[in-house]
Amino acid sequence: MAARARHLIDIAIQRDPSTALAIGHGDPCFSNILFDRRTGLMRLIDPRGAKSLDDAWMHPLYDLAKFSHSICGAYDFINNDLFDCQLDGQLVLRLQLQDGGSPADLRALFLEALQDRMPFGEGSLFIVRAYELSLFLSMLPLHVDHPRKLAGFALTAAALIQELEDQL
């Protein structure tokens, strides 16, 4: 799985036209978004450890990959134990997200925005999803003390690998 993922991430890096860094949040996931219905304000909280402006510079697609991690990859569902792993009739382990995971219309809106509004068009989707794949792989050693999460993250990474390979 690591070799297949590395190959896909290498392709994404080669296709990525980014040439400059951007100021980013560093950890924009659903659990780091606060929304006030009364005022309609949304706030991102808990930025990743930037203690100075110099520390806030990162790859311009990192935050998009983190959003994709939550919206498309269901990171928050897995991290908050809102899933099950079950064997299907062919004895294949499958990930079952509570309530089906992120709403399909949110996922579709996000993916459409990636394709239509990014400066490098349709290729944006492959690049961001490959970077998202690297995020799921990076979760594995961080959650070794939670075997259920390891299974959830690994199953998600495996599905994403297959999705990206199908696009080649």
Backbone as a chain_set.jsonl record, in Angstrom:
{"seq": "MAARARHLIDIAIQRDPSTALAIGHGDPCFSNILFDRRTGLMRLIDPRGAKSLDDAWMHPLYDLAKFSHSICGAYDFINNDLFDCQLDGQLVLRLQLQDGGSPADLRALFLEALQDRMPFGEGSLFIVRAYELSLFLSMLPLHVDHPRKLAGFALTAAALIQELEDQL", "coords": {"N": [[0.824, -1.185, 0.0], [1.952, 1.236, 0.768], [3.921, 1.636, -1.212], [2.355, 1.86, -3.543], [0.906, 4.141, -2.871], [2.986, 6.024, -2.584], [3.868, 6.225, -5.222], [1.616, 7.425, -6.448], [1.495, 9.847, -5.053], [3.938, 10.938, -5.797], [3.402, 11.372, -8.524], [1.42, 13.33, -8.272], [2.913, 15.41, -7.128], [4.65, 15.969, -9.235], [2.797, 16.933, -11.085], [1.801, 19.163, -9.859], [1.499, 22.571, -10.081], [2.2, 24.503, -8.267], [4.119, 27.174, -7.02], [4.755, 28.82, -4.961], [4.623, 29.519, -1.438], [1.881, 29.67, 0.949], [-0.042, 31.419, 3.416], [-1.446, 29.471, 5.851], [-3.964, 27.585, 7.682], [-3.474, 25.032, 8.727], [-4.707, 22.919, 10.103], [-7.459, 22.471, 9.223], [-10.238, 20.956, 9.911], [-13.461, 19.351, 10.364], [-13.922, 19.359, 13.135], [-12.571, 21.579, 13.938], [-13.971, 23.787, 13.217], [-16.076, 26.358, 14.037], [-19.434, 27.371, 14.159], [-21.746, 29.961, 14.231], [-25.055, 30.106, 14.341], [-26.795, 32.219, 14.776], [-25.499, 34.577, 13.967], [-24.381, 33.82, 11.606], [-21.7, 33.488, 11.301], [-18.632, 31.853, 10.671], [-15.893, 30.262, 12.129], [-12.518, 29.327, 12.083], [-10.751, 27.347, 14.286], [-8.006, 26.522, 16.517], [-5.393, 26.545, 15.076], [-2.593, 24.968, 13.483], [-0.008, 25.067, 15.426], [1.485, 27.535, 14.655], [3.608, 29.948, 15.71], [4.488, 32.301, 14.914], [4.342, 34.623, 12.174], [6.061, 33.719, 10.187], [6.034, 30.98, 10.696], [3.573, 30.216, 9.733], [3.509, 29.849, 7.023], [2.946, 27.658, 4.339], [2.54, 24.823, 2.083], [0.459, 25.714, -0.635], [-1.757, 24.09, -1.158], [-2.199, 22.566, 1.046], [-4.138, 23.09, 3.123], [-6.469, 22.723, 1.626], [-6.238, 19.997, 1.037], [-6.501, 19.038, 3.628], [-9.172, 19.824, 4.174], [-10.427, 18.206, 2.263], [-9.747, 15.764, 3.322], [-11.459, 15.686, 5.516], [-14.031, 16.139, 4.334], [-14.279, 14.451, 2.006], [-12.847, 12.168, 2.739], [-13.747, 11.467, 5.246], [-12.429, 11.832, 7.694], [-13.031, 12.969, 10.267], [-15.18, 11.416, 11.124], [-13.988, 8.916, 11.439], [-11.94, 9.518, 13.273], [-13.433, 10.244, 15.479], [-14.66, 7.939, 16.208], [-16.995, 7.151, 14.828], [-17.881, 5.014, 13.193], [-17.871, 1.702, 11.715], [-16.167, -1.37, 11.108], [-16.717, -3.938, 8.917], [-17.069, -7.328, 7.799], [-17.844, -8.247, 4.524], [-20.002, -10.24, 2.325], [-18.108, -11.492, 0.731], [-15.986, -11.757, 2.355], [-14.502, -9.419, 2.616], [-13.112, -6.686, 4.184], [-14.962, -3.903, 5.111], [-15.557, -0.4, 5.386], [-17.912, 1.252, 7.33], [-19.56, 4.147, 7.643], [-21.026, 6.214, 10.139], [-24.316, 7.289, 9.603], [-23.736, 7.383, 6.903], [-21.553, 9.024, 6.486], [-20.021, 12.123, 5.432], [-22.397, 14.453, 4.112], [-23.672, 13.767, 0.846], [-24.189, 15.882, -0.916], [-22.567, 17.926, 0.067], [-20.029, 16.874, -0.335], [-20.076, 16.663, -3.167], [-20.314, 19.38, -3.859], [-17.876, 20.39, -2.872], [-15.995, 18.905, -4.42], [-16.704, 19.754, -6.978], [-16.06, 22.47, -6.773], [-13.28, 22.261, -6.487], [-12.548, 21.295, -9.041], [-13.57, 23.283, -10.765], [-12.768, 25.828, -9.856], [-10.114, 25.968, -9.217], [-6.877, 27.045, -10.254], [-5.596, 25.275, -11.995], [-7.484, 23.586, -13.034], [-9.1, 20.515, -13.926], [-7.076, 18.736, -13.176], [-6.547, 19.46, -10.607], [-8.111, 18.073, -8.783], [-7.019, 15.428, -8.7], [-4.456, 15.994, -7.669], [-4.965, 17.237, -5.137], [-6.418, 15.183, -3.86], [-4.459, 13.17, -3.836], [-2.604, 14.327, -2.126], [-4.225, 14.359, 0.106], [-4.339, 11.615, 0.535], [-1.729, 11.204, 1.469], [-2.01, 12.38, 3.945], [-3.785, 10.623, 5.259], [-2.161, 8.348, 5.418], [-0.221, 9.367, 7.089], [-1.581, 9.423, 9.458], [-1.573, 6.88, 10.494], [0.78, 6.005, 12.12], [0.361, 7.79, 14.201], [-1.901, 6.984, 15.511], [-1.569, 4.486, 16.578], [-2.189, 3.407, 19.003], [-4.89, 3.047, 18.936], [-6.453, 0.661, 17.623], [-8.86, 0.311, 16.119], [-9.177, 2.784, 14.832], [-6.892, 2.712, 13.248], [-7.58, 0.685, 11.438], [-9.781, 1.95, 10.196], [-8.571, 4.278, 9.054], [-6.678, 3.021, 7.384], [-8.334, 1.519, 5.641], [-9.671, 3.603, 4.382], [-7.524, 4.914, 3.142], [-6.738, 2.85, 1.385], [-8.985, 2.687, -0.306], [-8.871, 5.223, -1.444], [-6.429, 5.112, -2.766], [-7.092, 3.239, -4.762], [-9.09, 4.704, -6.108], [-7.583, 6.884, -7.096], [-5.675, 5.532, -8.699], [-7.388, 4.544, -10.629], [-7.845, 6.807, -12.081], [-5.613, 7.246, -13.546]], "CA": [[0.0, 0.0, 0.0], [2.832, 2.407, 0.837], [4.57, 1.83, -2.515], [1.335, 2.373, -4.464], [0.609, 5.519, -2.455], [4.154, 6.849, -2.9], [3.837, 6.441, -6.671], [0.55, 8.387, -6.734], [1.888, 11.138, -4.487], [4.995, 11.446, -6.685], [2.739, 11.897, -9.729], [0.768, 14.591, -7.884], [3.961, 16.429, -6.949], [5.105, 16.336, -10.583], [1.727, 17.673, -11.771], [1.442, 20.346, -9.065], [2.172, 23.761, -10.595], [2.431, 25.473, -7.191], [5.496, 27.673, -6.984], [4.949, 29.693, -3.809], [3.938, 29.117, -0.216], [0.746, 30.504, 1.337], [-0.368, 31.36, 4.843], [-2.515, 28.494, 6.022], [-4.437, 27.226, 9.022], [-2.684, 23.878, 9.118], [-5.522, 21.812, 10.593], [-8.878, 22.76, 9.049], [-11.113, 19.796, 9.833], [-14.776, 19.708, 10.891], [-13.885, 19.624, 14.577], [-11.929, 22.881, 14.163], [-14.825, 24.837, 12.655], [-17.192, 26.786, 14.878], [-20.423, 28.12, 13.386], [-22.773, 30.619, 15.035], [-26.25, 30.231, 13.499], [-27.425, 33.535, 14.972], [-24.806, 35.61, 13.197], [-23.929, 33.272, 10.334], [-20.233, 33.523, 11.26], [-17.883, 30.622, 10.797], [-14.523, 30.533, 12.548], [-11.586, 28.211, 12.193], [-10.019, 27.415, 15.55], [-6.918, 25.575, 16.742], [-4.427, 26.426, 13.978], [-1.461, 24.097, 13.788], [1.213, 25.514, 16.042], [2.264, 28.668, 14.167], [3.835, 30.934, 16.775], [4.843, 33.554, 14.26], [3.914, 34.67, 10.78], [6.964, 32.855, 9.416], [5.634, 29.589, 10.907], [2.258, 29.978, 9.131], [3.65, 29.607, 5.588], [2.93, 26.232, 3.997], [2.146, 24.531, 0.711], [-0.85, 26.342, -0.84], [-2.845, 23.112, -1.238], [-2.266, 21.77, 2.276], [-5.433, 23.246, 3.78], [-7.482, 22.07, 0.787], [-6.109, 18.555, 1.269], [-7.081, 18.783, 4.953], [-10.625, 19.876, 4.033], [-10.804, 16.996, 1.548], [-9.548, 14.736, 4.338], [-12.693, 15.642, 6.297], [-15.245, 16.092, 3.513], [-14.289, 13.267, 1.138], [-12.236, 11.021, 3.395], [-14.445, 11.176, 6.508], [-11.47, 11.8, 8.802], [-13.642, 13.266, 11.563], [-15.992, 10.264, 11.509], [-13.088, 7.866, 11.922], [-11.228, 9.984, 14.46], [-14.379, 10.32, 16.601], [-15.213, 6.593, 16.389], [-18.353, 7.12, 14.273], [-17.772, 4.066, 12.088], [-17.65, 0.292, 11.994], [-15.519, -2.169, 10.075], [-17.469, -5.185, 8.84], [-16.778, -8.228, 6.694], [-18.991, -8.432, 3.628], [-20.235, -11.626, 1.933], [-16.896, -12.045, 0.113], [-14.974, -11.666, 3.414], [-13.724, -8.21, 2.419], [-13.365, -5.735, 5.262], [-15.557, -2.668, 4.594], [-15.764, 0.7, 6.327], [-19.287, 1.744, 7.382], [-19.59, 5.409, 8.383], [-22.314, 6.557, 10.739], [-25.157, 8.133, 8.743], [-23.169, 7.449, 5.561], [-20.437, 9.979, 6.407], [-20.343, 13.491, 5.023], [-23.513, 14.496, 3.157], [-23.25, 13.648, -0.55], [-24.215, 17.182, -1.596], [-21.379, 18.666, 0.506], [-18.893, 16.28, -1.063], [-20.19, 17.059, -4.572], [-20.023, 20.813, -3.939], [-16.441, 20.547, -2.665], [-15.284, 18.373, -5.581], [-16.985, 20.665, -8.097], [-15.263, 23.684, -6.567], [-11.883, 21.927, -6.799], [-12.361, 21.191, -10.489], [-13.96, 24.482, -11.498], [-12.244, 27.102, -9.362], [-8.666, 25.935, -9.039], [-6.246, 27.572, -11.463], [-5.129, 24.247, -12.923], [-8.639, 22.836, -13.503], [-9.444, 19.14, -13.588], [-5.946, 18.101, -12.501], [-6.557, 19.851, -9.196], [-8.739, 17.018, -7.996], [-6.041, 14.362, -8.484], [-3.37, 16.485, -6.808], [-5.454, 17.425, -3.759], [-6.766, 13.874, -3.286], [-3.204, 12.462, -3.551], [-2.074, 14.916, -0.885], [-5.107, 13.833, 1.163], [-3.855, 10.254, 0.78], [-0.546, 11.288, 2.341], [-2.494, 12.697, 5.299], [-4.303, 9.397, 5.87], [-1.028, 7.493, 5.766], [0.471, 9.959, 8.239], [-2.388, 9.161, 10.657], [-1.37, 5.524, 10.996], [1.638, 5.914, 13.309], [-0.146, 8.657, 15.273], [-3.04, 6.364, 16.178], [-1.241, 3.075, 16.775], [-2.812, 2.98, 20.261], [-6.322, 2.876, 18.663], [-6.498, -0.26, 16.478], [-10.041, 0.556, 15.263], [-8.86, 3.926, 13.975], [-5.917, 2.25, 12.252], [-8.334, -0.012, 10.391], [-10.558, 2.951, 9.469], [-7.674, 5.099, 8.231], [-6.076, 2.164, 6.355], [-9.364, 1.211, 4.641], [-9.902, 4.835, 3.628], [-6.351, 5.096, 2.275], [-6.79, 1.841, 0.326], [-10.024, 3.091, -1.26], [-8.38, 6.407, -2.142], [-5.41, 4.615, -3.702], [-7.782, 2.655, -5.908], [-9.751, 5.81, -6.819], [-6.557, 7.639, -7.833], [-5.125, 4.672, -9.748], [-8.388, 4.479, -11.701], [-7.789, 8.06, -12.851], [-4.378, 7.29, -14.361]], "C": [[0.873, 1.256, 0.0], [3.489, 2.685, -0.515], [3.577, 2.387, -3.538], [1.017, 3.83, -4.144], [1.764, 6.448, -2.832], [4.185, 7.196, -4.384], [2.8, 7.519, -7.024], [0.902, 9.786, -6.226], [3.008, 11.76, -5.32], [4.403, 12.032, -7.965], [2.09, 13.243, -9.418], [1.79, 15.711, -7.729], [4.468, 16.901, -8.311], [4.072, 17.191, -11.314], [1.394, 19.0, -11.091], [2.208, 21.572, -9.575], [2.487, 24.805, -9.517], [3.895, 25.875, -7.14], [5.779, 28.546, -5.775], [4.207, 29.123, -2.615], [2.776, 30.072, 0.056], [0.573, 30.425, 2.844], [-1.573, 30.446, 4.992], [-2.865, 28.275, 7.479], [-3.642, 26.048, 9.563], [-3.491, 22.698, 9.626], [-7.01, 22.107, 10.445], [-9.689, 21.477, 8.85], [-12.438, 20.189, 10.492], [-14.738, 20.07, 12.372], [-13.19, 20.946, 14.915], [-12.7, 24.03, 13.51], [-15.956, 25.117, 13.64], [-18.133, 27.624, 14.018], [-21.479, 28.668, 14.332], [-23.98, 30.862, 14.13], [-26.893, 31.611, 13.611], [-26.804, 34.59, 14.067], [-24.361, 35.133, 11.812], [-22.416, 33.266, 10.197], [-19.649, 32.126, 11.452], [-16.453, 31.001, 11.174], [-13.731, 29.232, 12.582], [-10.802, 28.401, 13.486], [-8.855, 26.438, 15.511], [-5.971, 25.427, 15.556], [-3.211, 25.618, 14.423], [-0.226, 24.895, 14.18], [2.018, 26.676, 15.502], [2.379, 29.707, 15.278], [4.248, 32.281, 16.213], [4.333, 33.488, 12.819], [4.781, 33.753, 9.918], [6.577, 31.379, 9.531], [4.334, 29.231, 10.186], [2.334, 29.687, 7.631], [3.718, 28.109, 5.323], [2.546, 26.064, 2.534], [0.728, 25.062, 0.498], [-2.02, 25.357, -0.916], [-3.024, 22.303, 0.04], [-3.635, 21.883, 2.942], [-6.559, 22.634, 2.95], [-7.433, 20.549, 0.959], [-6.69, 18.182, 2.627], [-8.607, 18.854, 4.914], [-11.129, 18.629, 3.311], [-10.725, 15.779, 2.469], [-10.819, 14.567, 5.169], [-13.917, 15.399, 5.424], [-15.33, 14.799, 2.712], [-13.805, 12.019, 1.863], [-12.831, 10.649, 4.738], [-13.507, 11.068, 7.71], [-12.148, 11.982, 10.157], [-14.529, 12.118, 12.049], [-15.113, 9.168, 12.092], [-12.428, 8.294, 13.229], [-12.133, 10.037, 15.69], [-15.172, 9.024, 16.782], [-16.67, 6.491, 15.931], [-18.376, 6.23, 13.039], [-17.692, 2.649, 12.621], [-16.879, -0.311, 10.832], [-16.22, -3.521, 10.086], [-17.01, -6.004, 7.646], [-18.026, -8.372, 5.839], [-19.097, -9.911, 3.25], [-19.045, -12.292, 1.279], [-15.705, -11.991, 1.076], [-13.999, -10.514, 3.178], [-14.107, -7.234, 3.528], [-13.821, -4.409, 4.662], [-15.737, -1.664, 5.726], [-17.204, 1.179, 6.213], [-19.307, 2.987, 8.261], [-20.975, 5.659, 8.944], [-23.051, 7.54, 9.829], [-24.579, 8.314, 7.343], [-22.026, 8.434, 5.399], [-20.898, 11.368, 6.034], [-21.503, 13.473, 4.031], [-23.006, 14.523, 1.713], [-23.238, 14.997, -1.247], [-23.037, 18.055, -1.17], [-20.15, 18.171, -0.235], [-18.914, 16.731, -2.525], [-19.849, 18.532, -4.76], [-18.525, 21.071, -3.813], [-15.661, 20.086, -3.898], [-15.501, 19.245, -6.815], [-16.152, 21.937, -7.977], [-13.792, 23.425, -6.873], [-11.643, 21.913, -8.3], [-12.574, 22.526, -11.2], [-13.23, 25.757, -11.086], [-10.745, 27.118, -9.129], [-8.002, 26.362, -10.339], [-5.77, 26.508, -12.437], [-6.208, 23.218, -13.204], [-8.765, 21.419, -13.012], [-8.31, 18.41, -12.869], [-5.873, 18.415, -11.023], [-7.072, 18.726, -8.313], [-7.747, 15.9, -7.686], [-4.97, 14.804, -7.491], [-3.827, 16.6, -5.361], [-5.78, 16.084, -3.117], [-5.502, 13.045, -2.998], [-2.549, 13.02, -2.287], [-2.908, 14.476, 0.312], [-4.676, 12.412, 1.534], [-2.647, 10.275, 1.707], [-0.956, 11.607, 3.777], [-3.032, 11.446, 5.99], [-3.17, 8.458, 6.263], [-0.282, 8.037, 6.978], [-0.292, 9.736, 9.542], [-2.056, 7.815, 11.295], [-0.424, 5.457, 12.199], [1.145, 6.767, 14.481], [-1.257, 8.0, 16.087], [-2.809, 4.875, 16.43], [-1.875, 2.542, 18.071], [-4.327, 2.809, 20.13], [-6.487, 1.969, 17.435], [-7.707, -0.06, 15.56], [-9.777, 1.713, 14.313], [-7.856, 3.529, 12.895], [-6.63, 1.554, 11.105], [-9.12, 0.991, 9.55], [-9.694, 3.795, 8.55], [-7.07, 4.267, 7.091], [-7.097, 1.818, 5.262], [-9.663, 2.433, 3.778], [-8.745, 5.088, 2.665], [-6.381, 4.104, 1.116], [-7.83, 2.208, -0.732], [-9.566, 4.298, -2.082], [-7.282, 6.039, -3.143], [-6.078, 4.066, -4.947], [-8.454, 3.736, -6.761], [-8.744, 6.593, -7.672], [-5.94, 6.809, -8.952], [-6.1, 4.549, -10.915], [-8.388, 5.716, -12.574], [-6.555, 8.141, -13.748], [-4.599, 6.707, -15.736]], "O": [[0.566, 2.227, -0.691], [3.601, 3.841, -0.921], [3.917, 3.282, -4.311], [0.875, 4.654, -5.048], [1.534, 7.543, -3.345], [4.492, 8.328, -4.757], [3.085, 8.421, -7.813], [0.635, 10.784, -6.895], [3.025, 12.974, -5.527], [4.856, 13.075, -8.436], [2.196, 14.185, -10.204], [1.548, 16.839, -8.158], [4.69, 18.095, -8.515], [4.439, 18.08, -12.081], [0.765, 19.865, -11.701], [3.437, 21.603, -9.507], [2.99, 25.883, -9.834], [4.792, 25.034, -7.209], [6.916, 28.973, -5.574], [3.272, 28.337, -2.769], [2.697, 31.149, -0.535], [1.003, 29.457, 3.471], [-2.594, 30.635, 4.331], [-2.158, 28.719, 8.384], [-3.192, 26.061, 10.709], [-3.003, 21.568, 9.585], [-7.756, 22.01, 11.419], [-9.802, 20.981, 7.729], [-12.527, 21.249, 11.112], [-15.44, 20.98, 12.811], [-13.223, 21.382, 16.066], [-12.15, 25.108, 13.282], [-16.698, 24.213, 14.024], [-17.692, 28.476, 13.247], [-22.042, 27.929, 15.139], [-23.936, 31.725, 13.253], [-27.469, 32.111, 12.644], [-27.513, 35.401, 13.472], [-24.009, 35.941, 10.953], [-21.896, 33.063, 9.1], [-20.112, 31.34, 12.278], [-15.877, 31.935, 10.616], [-14.208, 28.195, 13.043], [-10.26, 29.475, 13.747], [-8.734, 25.631, 14.589], [-5.759, 24.314, 15.073], [-2.859, 25.6, 15.602], [0.518, 25.348, 13.311], [3.184, 26.799, 15.875], [1.381, 30.27, 15.728], [4.345, 33.271, 16.937], [3.947, 32.429, 12.325], [4.274, 33.086, 9.017], [6.764, 30.612, 8.587], [4.025, 28.048, 10.042], [1.327, 29.315, 7.028], [4.451, 27.381, 5.993], [2.262, 27.038, 1.836], [-0.127, 24.88, 1.364], [-3.17, 25.766, -0.75], [-3.906, 21.447, 0.113], [-4.233, 20.864, 3.29], [-7.507, 22.083, 3.511], [-8.474, 19.895, 1.02], [-7.306, 17.126, 2.767], [-9.275, 18.038, 5.548], [-12.146, 18.056, 3.702], [-11.557, 14.875, 2.387], [-11.212, 13.446, 5.491], [-14.748, 14.548, 5.74], [-16.357, 14.122, 2.741], [-14.312, 10.925, 1.617], [-12.465, 9.625, 5.315], [-13.766, 10.298, 8.636], [-11.871, 11.232, 11.093], [-14.62, 11.874, 13.252], [-15.449, 8.565, 13.111], [-12.366, 7.517, 14.181], [-11.658, 9.893, 16.816], [-16.221, 9.012, 17.426], [-17.481, 5.822, 16.573], [-18.834, 6.64, 11.973], [-17.477, 2.422, 13.812], [-16.939, 0.186, 9.707], [-16.31, -4.174, 11.125], [-16.613, -5.459, 6.616], [-19.124, -8.59, 6.352], [-18.368, -10.743, 3.79], [-18.959, -13.52, 1.26], [-14.558, -12.159, 0.663], [-12.815, -10.618, 3.5], [-15.288, -6.993, 3.774], [-13.142, -3.851, 3.8], [-16.028, -2.028, 6.866], [-17.669, 1.481, 5.114], [-19.101, 2.903, 9.472], [-21.98, 5.352, 8.302], [-22.464, 8.508, 9.346], [-24.897, 9.291, 6.666], [-21.569, 8.66, 4.278], [-22.042, 11.743, 6.293], [-21.585, 12.572, 3.197], [-22.036, 15.213, 1.398], [-22.372, 15.246, -2.085], [-22.551, 18.853, -1.972], [-19.333, 18.963, -0.704], [-17.883, 17.135, -3.062], [-19.167, 18.892, -5.72], [-17.966, 21.875, -4.559], [-14.77, 20.792, -4.369], [-14.58, 19.448, -7.605], [-15.603, 22.422, -8.967], [-13.125, 24.279, -7.458], [-10.647, 22.457, -8.777], [-11.842, 22.86, -12.132], [-13.091, 26.673, -11.896], [-10.169, 28.174, -8.869], [-8.516, 26.068, -11.419], [-5.559, 26.813, -13.611], [-5.895, 22.087, -13.576], [-8.566, 21.14, -11.829], [-8.573, 17.546, -12.032], [-5.206, 17.707, -10.268], [-6.535, 18.464, -7.237], [-7.642, 15.468, -6.538], [-4.622, 14.058, -6.575], [-3.15, 16.114, -4.456], [-5.454, 15.864, -1.95], [-5.472, 12.296, -2.022], [-2.005, 12.268, -1.478], [-2.376, 14.246, 1.398], [-4.653, 12.053, 2.712], [-2.55, 9.46, 2.624], [-0.312, 11.149, 4.721], [-2.767, 11.229, 7.172], [-3.216, 7.841, 7.326], [0.228, 7.271, 7.797], [0.289, 9.847, 10.622], [-2.236, 7.634, 12.499], [-0.804, 4.891, 13.224], [1.481, 6.487, 15.632], [-1.527, 8.407, 17.217], [-3.763, 4.098, 16.487], [-2.072, 1.334, 18.204], [-4.989, 2.462, 21.108], [-6.646, 2.468, 16.321], [-7.593, -0.242, 14.347], [-10.11, 1.641, 13.13], [-7.967, 3.971, 11.751], [-6.327, 1.799, 9.937], [-9.128, 0.896, 8.323], [-10.045, 4.008, 7.389], [-6.96, 4.749, 5.964], [-6.755, 1.824, 4.08], [-9.884, 2.305, 2.574], [-8.965, 5.436, 1.505], [-6.082, 4.475, -0.019], [-7.576, 2.055, -1.926], [-9.844, 4.379, -3.278], [-7.221, 6.596, -4.238], [-5.677, 4.39, -6.065], [-8.394, 3.688, -7.99], [-9.021, 6.921, -8.826], [-5.705, 7.327, -10.044], [-5.678, 4.46, -12.068], [-8.884, 5.677, -13.7], [-6.471, 9.013, -14.613], [-3.672, 6.665, -16.545]]}, "num_chains": 1, "name": "protein.A"}
